[in-house]
Amino acid sequence: MLKQKHLVLVMLILAAALSLVSAAFAMTPERETNTALRAKPTPVVYPPLEADFSIYNWRKSETPRDLIGTMTVYAKGGDGHYTFEFIGLRYTNTFDFRWRACSVLVNSLRVRSGDGQQIDLPVWREGLPCPKHWRGEEDN
């Protein structure tokens, strides 16, 4: 009889242990072995970056024989977050810049989008204002 009690006790302990192990496996999510079925994030595809600009409002600079012009940049595409570089400086979409009067404006405007796209636009302007005398500098 004692042997039977020991046997029943051992079986109860094994059953309890087995049920604990089964419960632990039931709470652990199954590992997915088929990687093709896993959800993958869809990459965001932004439209191509495009830009144009206009230069206007040429006026005399405080630096002799220099002009100040105003440039407005019109960008679209990309992720909508743009940075603009002109003559080595970063700007917002409308900015003033300085250039030599009576010369040809040759440079490039770099437009970048926050998604990594970048374009360079050539800037070429001839016939910049070239007054014979600046106001206040006339010969008397």
Buried (B, 14 or more C-beta within 10 A) or exposed (E): EEEEEEEEEEEEEEEEEEEEEEEEEEEEEEEEEEEEEEEEEEEEEBEEBBBEBEBEEBEBBEEEEEBBBBBBBEBEBBBEEBBBBBEEEEBEBEBEBEBEBEBEBEBEBBBBBEBEBEBEBEBEBEEBEEEEEEEEEEEE
